[in-house]
Amino acid sequence: MRRVGLKAIKGSELPFAATVPNGSLADEAPIRFICANFGFEKMGTSATLFREKLSESIEMEFDEEIESIERLRELLPTEGFTNTFLKVADRLNETARRFIELAPFVVVSTKASGGLIDVSPKGDPAGFVEVYDDKTLIIPDRPGNHRVDGFQNLLEDPNIALLFVVPGHGDTLRVAGKARIVRDAAISKRHAINGKEPLLALVVEVEEAFMHCSKSFIRSRLWHPDHWPERKSAPTLAEWVISTVDRAQTLKEVEDDHAADECTRLY
């Protein structure tokens, strides 16, 4: 394997580097990235080396990589952002309670002992996350895909982070702390929906909580339907399965499986 230089056709003249199989290109042959067909083309020739022939990911070179807090703060100073640092609480206040009561959606982040981060969405009717007291949250677990990535991570590392989202609202609530996986009859009964009780729940001990500004939602126009893509234009889970799983199923068969699962296993 050897490295060859790459330049992006679109955007800046930022140099790239890619590892390609021996014999695929002449030594140090210049190549350029073809955005339209996701391939690589030798400059000045018609030969094309498509993406699937590359054995490793592209490695980028940068003007600078930030590697210290000192340098980071030199670029992004704290001056003028007093409230940003003073707004953090070690418990849930009344504002946080009201926000959680209105939130039907929360993003849960956990970390495996090896360092890999997992992010998982959780959703239910607004207020489904129970504020047990100002230091404790309870999140019921609903039927999913049985990967249990987050649960496995928590058994190795109890640290957890939550991001609460209220539809149409720009601000979000961030919570971090420690979590336990529990099975409790009283909790399951309180969180039953349509007569279906959750088997397990997460109990989160709050260590940090604060609200986050709405700039990301403003910039993305997330709550503006006139800026949403056509519903059927975005790739689906079924398409992902077909492209990554070696199974003798058609796209329609996978879509039907997913539709049936959504109808029968929400709770």
Secondary structure as UniProt FT lines:
FT   STRAND          2..8
FT   STRAND          15..20
FT   TURN            22..23
FT   TURN            27..28
FT   STRAND          31..34
FT   TURN            35..38
FT   STRAND          39..42
FT   TURN            43..44
FT   STRAND          48..50
FT   HELIX           51..53
FT   STRAND          59..60
FT   HELIX           69..75
FT   TURN            79..80
FT   HELIX           82..86
FT   HELIX           94..102
FT   STRAND          105..111
FT   TURN            113..114
FT   STRAND          117..123
FT   TURN            126..127
FT   STRAND          130..133
FT   TURN            134..135
FT   STRAND          136..140
FT   HELIX           149..156
FT   STRAND          159..165
FT   TURN            167..168
FT   STRAND          172..182
FT   HELIX           185..190
FT   TURN            194..195
FT   STRAND          201..212
FT   HELIX           215..220
FT   TURN            221..223
FT   HELIX           225..227
FT   HELIX           231..233
FT   HELIX           237..244
FT   HELIX           251..264
//
